[in-house]
Amino acid sequence: MDRFVEKFLNYLKIERNASPHTLRNYAADLEILRKNLGDAPWEKVGLIPLRQFVADQRAKNISKGTIARRVATIRSFFRFLCRDGYLPANCALGLTRPKLDRKLPAFLSVDEARRLVEAPQGDSFAPLRDRAILETLYSAGLRVSELAGLRVRDVDLISETLRVMGKGRKERLVPVGSYSIQAIRRYLKSLPPAKGEPDHFLFQNRLHGPLTDRSVRRVLNRYLLQASIQQKISPHALRHSFATHLLDRGADLRSVQELLGHSSVTTTQVYTHVTTERMKRVYEAAHPRA
């Protein structure tokens, strides 16, 4: 690996607490940039070759989101090189990201969310676990990676809170509803005593190892069918549903931001657009002169 890239990745890991997923993306983006630039040393790279790289990405029909991420990677990389004195000036300052199309997040109605979380039935390990997974995703608004990373010790059944490790390894306490707590209690009783120790992962597969993102998606897809929900959604849609339903019922934006673990309220504001669109549809359907 290029020594400057290696130094940059170590900086992200140690000083910025970047997740393994983030590190993989940054490494892949810089490898693609290096192949595009050839053997030119970083100190000889200027703004024009970087702009040409972005233009080449567009010509290859790479998605705007991916290009925007790669531009952010490049800008962070050159900022780091300047900060640590490896470059005299930051040639990436003039590199701009493509404007992204704002898409409203997919979410379930309150009735659909209820039918989904209540779909797992039975007293054996799998349905008890699946019910606890769905209840927790919807009740606490967790990312799938946050859910999969929970340990038994992270659940406080008395205070009804979860200790969650979010993006950037930032820890937060999240309140969780009584339905979720009840589901977790029942699920924990289904675990063998040795697998319910504090250091074990909370949500486990049949071999009592940690769940993957794909495992959680399979759980969701199974119960979407059982609940007769036609909409094809990802597990992240339960997080969207959590935020939307809170705002619909009067929660303030700042509180929802903290519950979701967003570093900026701007990220949370997408949900105000969702609620506004719903209000418009209700108005147009109900008002006699709409």
ROKOL-889248 format. One record per residue (C-alpha): residue in one letter; x, y, z. Coordinates in Angstrom, 3 decimals. Layout:
<recs>
{'A',{X,Y,Z}}
...
</recs>
This chain:
<recs>
{'M',{0.000,0.000,0.000}}
{'D',{1.114,3.578,-0.713}}
{'R',{2.784,4.843,2.482}}
{'F',{0.802,8.103,2.486}}
{'V',{-2.472,6.215,2.116}}
{'E',{-1.410,3.901,4.930}}
{'K',{-0.614,6.898,7.178}}
{'F',{-3.997,8.419,6.315}}
{'L',{-5.902,5.214,7.135}}
{'N',{-4.041,4.900,10.442}}
{'Y',{-4.979,8.497,11.230}}
{'L',{-8.648,7.737,10.520}}
{'K',{-8.553,4.597,12.637}}
{'I',{-6.660,5.970,15.633}}
{'E',{-7.559,9.666,15.780}}
{'R',{-10.995,9.687,14.150}}
{'N',{-12.242,6.294,15.390}}
{'A',{-13.400,5.386,11.891}}
{'S',{-15.279,2.109,11.544}}
{'P',{-13.844,-0.830,9.528}}
{'H',{-16.549,-0.178,6.905}}
{'T',{-15.422,3.457,6.524}}
{'L',{-11.780,2.434,6.311}}
{'R',{-12.541,-0.087,3.554}}
{'N',{-14.417,2.550,1.552}}
{'Y',{-11.634,5.132,1.905}}
{'A',{-8.962,2.593,0.944}}
{'A',{-10.964,1.463,-2.117}}
{'D',{-11.632,5.062,-3.224}}
{'L',{-7.951,6.011,-3.006}}
{'E',{-6.916,2.843,-4.844}}
{'I',{-9.241,3.794,-7.713}}
{'L',{-7.805,7.333,-7.710}}
{'R',{-4.232,6.000,-7.759}}
{'K',{-4.978,3.747,-10.759}}
{'N',{-6.480,6.735,-12.551}}
{'L',{-3.507,9.016,-11.830}}
{'G',{-0.863,6.434,-12.721}}
{'D',{2.557,6.794,-11.106}}
{'A',{2.392,10.537,-10.447}}
{'P',{3.551,11.264,-6.859}}
{'W',{0.947,12.937,-4.655}}
{'E',{2.980,16.151,-4.393}}
{'K',{2.826,16.506,-8.195}}
{'V',{-0.953,16.037,-8.404}}
{'G',{-2.918,19.224,-9.133}}
{'L',{-6.557,20.239,-9.247}}
{'I',{-6.928,19.567,-12.987}}
{'P',{-6.109,15.816,-12.774}}
{'L',{-8.496,15.502,-9.810}}
{'R',{-11.285,17.205,-11.766}}
{'Q',{-10.527,14.920,-14.712}}
{'F',{-10.859,11.932,-12.377}}
{'V',{-14.334,13.123,-11.307}}
{'A',{-15.302,13.695,-14.953}}
{'D',{-14.137,10.158,-15.818}}
{'Q',{-16.282,8.779,-13.007}}
{'R',{-19.332,10.577,-14.417}}
{'A',{-18.556,9.274,-17.901}}
{'K',{-18.581,5.720,-16.495}}
{'N',{-22.100,6.313,-15.119}}
{'I',{-20.936,5.906,-11.521}}
{'S',{-23.763,6.990,-9.218}}
{'K',{-23.758,10.531,-7.840}}
{'G',{-23.658,9.179,-4.299}}
{'T',{-20.518,7.139,-4.968}}
{'I',{-18.812,10.053,-6.738}}
{'A',{-19.704,12.375,-3.860}}
{'R',{-18.171,9.922,-1.388}}
{'R',{-14.999,9.615,-3.469}}
{'V',{-14.648,13.393,-3.672}}
{'A',{-15.057,13.582,0.116}}
{'T',{-12.370,10.906,0.480}}
{'I',{-9.975,12.812,-1.792}}
{'R',{-10.542,16.091,0.014}}
{'S',{-9.981,14.446,3.420}}
{'F',{-6.839,12.720,2.154}}
{'F',{-5.203,15.881,0.779}}
{'R',{-6.238,17.868,3.852}}
{'F',{-4.446,15.259,5.978}}
{'L',{-1.315,15.416,3.786}}
{'C',{-1.184,19.198,4.200}}
{'R',{-1.902,19.075,7.911}}
{'D',{1.022,16.733,8.537}}
{'G',{3.389,18.668,6.270}}
{'Y',{3.655,16.143,3.441}}
{'L',{2.297,18.685,0.921}}
{'P',{2.820,22.455,0.829}}
{'A',{-0.716,23.222,-0.449}}
{'N',{-4.052,21.466,-0.751}}
{'C',{-4.878,21.103,-4.439}}
{'A',{-8.211,19.413,-3.641}}
{'L',{-9.775,22.534,-2.109}}
{'G',{-11.424,23.443,-5.422}}
{'L',{-12.841,19.964,-5.994}}
{'T',{-16.628,20.004,-5.703}}
{'R',{-19.049,17.152,-5.106}}
{'P',{-22.013,16.547,-7.428}}
{'K',{-25.330,17.758,-6.098}}
{'L',{-27.276,14.750,-4.866}}
{'D',{-30.941,14.166,-5.593}}
{'R',{-32.789,14.275,-2.305}}
{'K',{-34.874,11.135,-1.938}}
{'L',{-37.467,10.838,0.770}}
{'P',{-36.730,7.798,2.949}}
{'A',{-39.010,4.776,2.783}}
{'F',{-40.965,4.102,5.955}}
{'L',{-43.887,2.060,7.244}}
{'S',{-47.208,3.321,8.507}}
{'V',{-47.911,2.878,12.212}}
{'D',{-50.238,-0.043,11.448}}
{'E',{-47.673,-1.705,9.150}}
{'A',{-44.962,-1.328,11.799}}
{'R',{-47.251,-2.928,14.403}}
{'R',{-48.115,-5.852,12.124}}
{'L',{-44.453,-6.383,11.284}}
{'V',{-43.094,-6.457,14.846}}
{'E',{-45.947,-8.719,15.974}}
{'A',{-45.480,-11.177,13.096}}
{'P',{-42.945,-13.497,14.835}}
{'Q',{-44.952,-15.984,16.886}}
{'G',{-43.797,-18.877,19.068}}
{'D',{-41.768,-19.661,22.159}}
{'S',{-38.670,-21.135,20.533}}
{'F',{-35.342,-19.374,20.034}}
{'A',{-35.830,-18.059,16.458}}
{'P',{-39.238,-16.320,16.789}}
{'L',{-38.351,-14.924,20.214}}
{'R',{-35.100,-13.509,18.826}}
{'D',{-36.754,-12.168,15.680}}
{'R',{-39.497,-10.448,17.660}}
{'A',{-36.857,-8.834,19.893}}
{'I',{-34.852,-7.723,16.829}}
{'L',{-37.811,-6.084,15.088}}
{'E',{-39.129,-4.478,18.275}}
{'T',{-35.682,-3.051,19.057}}
{'L',{-35.032,-1.702,15.560}}
{'Y',{-38.372,0.097,15.579}}
{'S',{-38.425,1.082,19.257}}
{'A',{-34.883,2.498,19.429}}
{'G',{-34.282,3.579,15.821}}
{'L',{-30.975,1.734,15.618}}
{'R',{-28.784,1.228,12.612}}
{'V',{-28.365,-2.471,11.788}}
{'S',{-24.656,-2.298,12.633}}
{'E',{-25.556,-0.843,16.040}}
{'L',{-28.067,-3.605,16.669}}
{'A',{-25.629,-6.350,15.616}}
{'G',{-22.923,-4.886,17.861}}
{'L',{-25.003,-4.905,21.051}}
{'R',{-23.749,-7.081,23.908}}
{'V',{-25.914,-8.486,26.681}}
{'R',{-24.261,-6.007,29.070}}
{'D',{-25.474,-3.094,26.913}}
{'V',{-29.108,-3.703,27.880}}
{'D',{-30.399,-2.185,31.115}}
{'L',{-33.722,-3.910,31.687}}
{'I',{-34.428,-1.804,34.784}}
{'S',{-33.941,1.669,33.318}}
{'E',{-35.092,0.452,29.861}}
{'T',{-32.084,1.830,27.994}}
{'L',{-29.484,0.555,25.554}}
{'R',{-25.830,1.578,25.437}}
{'V',{-25.167,1.892,21.708}}
{'M',{-21.895,2.310,19.829}}
{'G',{-22.696,4.500,16.846}}
{'K',{-20.775,5.912,13.895}}
{'G',{-17.294,7.129,14.694}}
{'R',{-17.332,4.856,17.759}}
{'K',{-19.486,7.419,19.557}}
{'E',{-21.397,5.905,22.455}}
{'R',{-24.912,6.998,23.380}}
{'L',{-27.691,5.885,25.700}}
{'V',{-30.975,5.198,23.936}}
{'P',{-34.332,4.711,25.649}}
{'V',{-36.213,1.655,24.470}}
{'G',{-39.937,0.997,24.771}}
{'S',{-41.659,-1.440,27.082}}
{'Y',{-42.682,-3.754,24.214}}
{'S',{-39.058,-4.098,23.167}}
{'I',{-37.874,-4.662,26.743}}
{'Q',{-40.499,-7.381,27.206}}
{'A',{-39.420,-9.043,23.943}}
{'I',{-35.743,-8.913,24.962}}
{'R',{-36.545,-10.438,28.371}}
{'R',{-38.360,-13.373,26.759}}
{'Y',{-35.593,-13.843,24.195}}
{'L',{-32.823,-13.836,26.831}}
{'K',{-34.632,-16.629,28.690}}
{'S',{-34.395,-18.766,25.535}}
{'L',{-30.577,-18.562,25.501}}
{'P',{-28.418,-21.231,27.147}}
{'P',{-27.050,-19.760,30.412}}
{'A',{-23.473,-19.645,29.101}}
{'K',{-24.599,-17.684,26.014}}
{'G',{-26.435,-15.069,28.052}}
{'E',{-23.338,-13.824,29.869}}
{'P',{-22.678,-10.036,29.727}}
{'D',{-19.852,-10.237,27.172}}
{'H',{-21.840,-12.260,24.635}}
{'F',{-23.543,-10.604,21.687}}
{'L',{-27.161,-9.834,22.478}}
{'F',{-28.614,-11.015,19.172}}
{'Q',{-27.134,-14.337,18.094}}
{'N',{-27.463,-16.759,15.221}}
{'R',{-28.389,-20.422,15.712}}
{'L',{-24.748,-21.233,16.521}}
{'H',{-24.767,-18.357,19.026}}
{'G',{-22.354,-16.231,17.040}}
{'P',{-22.992,-12.574,16.078}}
{'L',{-25.556,-11.664,13.442}}
{'T',{-24.578,-10.010,10.163}}
{'D',{-26.402,-7.245,8.297}}
{'R',{-27.548,-9.871,5.794}}
{'S',{-28.982,-12.029,8.587}}
{'V',{-31.079,-9.120,9.849}}
{'R',{-32.297,-8.412,6.313}}
{'R',{-33.414,-12.044,5.955}}
{'V',{-35.320,-11.782,9.235}}
{'L',{-37.066,-8.638,8.000}}
{'N',{-37.963,-10.098,4.595}}
{'R',{-39.477,-13.209,6.212}}
{'Y',{-41.866,-11.211,8.367}}
{'L',{-42.735,-8.648,5.713}}
{'L',{-44.313,-11.570,3.848}}
{'Q',{-46.069,-12.859,6.951}}
{'A',{-47.438,-9.393,7.756}}
{'S',{-48.680,-8.980,4.145}}
{'I',{-46.668,-5.796,3.640}}
{'Q',{-46.122,-5.290,-0.074}}
{'Q',{-43.491,-2.581,0.249}}
{'K',{-39.932,-3.852,-0.246}}
{'I',{-37.916,-2.155,2.450}}
{'S',{-34.530,-2.527,4.123}}
{'P',{-33.968,-2.821,7.883}}
{'H',{-32.959,0.860,7.799}}
{'A',{-36.585,1.690,6.950}}
{'L',{-37.512,0.796,10.537}}
{'R',{-35.133,3.544,11.644}}
{'H',{-36.857,5.907,9.204}}
{'S',{-40.232,4.808,10.569}}
{'F',{-39.057,5.419,14.141}}
{'A',{-38.048,9.013,13.351}}
{'T',{-41.091,9.799,11.225}}
{'H',{-43.586,8.502,13.773}}
{'L',{-41.910,10.460,16.585}}
{'L',{-42.073,13.709,14.611}}
{'D',{-45.670,13.010,13.582}}
{'R',{-46.579,12.827,17.254}}
{'G',{-44.927,16.045,18.300}}
{'A',{-41.318,15.139,19.141}}
{'D',{-38.904,18.029,18.548}}
{'L',{-36.216,17.706,15.907}}
{'R',{-33.282,18.108,18.306}}
{'S',{-34.461,15.217,20.485}}
{'V',{-34.916,12.968,17.447}}
{'Q',{-31.404,13.939,16.311}}
{'E',{-29.960,12.791,19.641}}
{'L',{-31.963,9.563,19.629}}
{'L',{-30.729,8.723,16.124}}
{'G',{-27.129,9.632,16.957}}
{'H',{-26.824,12.156,14.121}}
{'S',{-23.880,14.526,14.528}}
{'S',{-25.734,17.282,12.651}}
{'V',{-29.388,18.272,12.781}}
{'T',{-29.219,18.767,9.001}}
{'T',{-29.170,14.980,8.582}}
{'T',{-32.306,14.660,10.695}}
{'Q',{-34.185,17.348,8.765}}
{'V',{-34.984,14.919,5.940}}
{'Y',{-37.726,13.536,8.200}}
{'T',{-39.439,16.936,8.380}}
{'H',{-39.820,16.709,4.589}}
{'V',{-41.460,13.308,5.027}}
{'T',{-43.956,14.617,7.574}}
{'T',{-44.644,17.700,5.423}}
{'E',{-45.410,15.509,2.416}}
{'R',{-47.821,13.451,4.520}}
{'M',{-49.558,16.571,5.774}}
{'K',{-49.965,17.776,2.190}}
{'R',{-51.597,14.496,1.161}}
{'V',{-53.943,14.597,4.164}}
{'Y',{-54.831,18.223,3.391}}
{'E',{-55.494,17.550,-0.292}}
{'A',{-57.640,14.520,0.530}}
{'A',{-59.660,16.180,3.299}}
{'H',{-60.042,19.881,2.557}}
{'P',{-63.103,20.762,0.439}}
{'R',{-61.226,23.478,-1.458}}
{'A',{-57.799,21.879,-1.705}}
</recs>
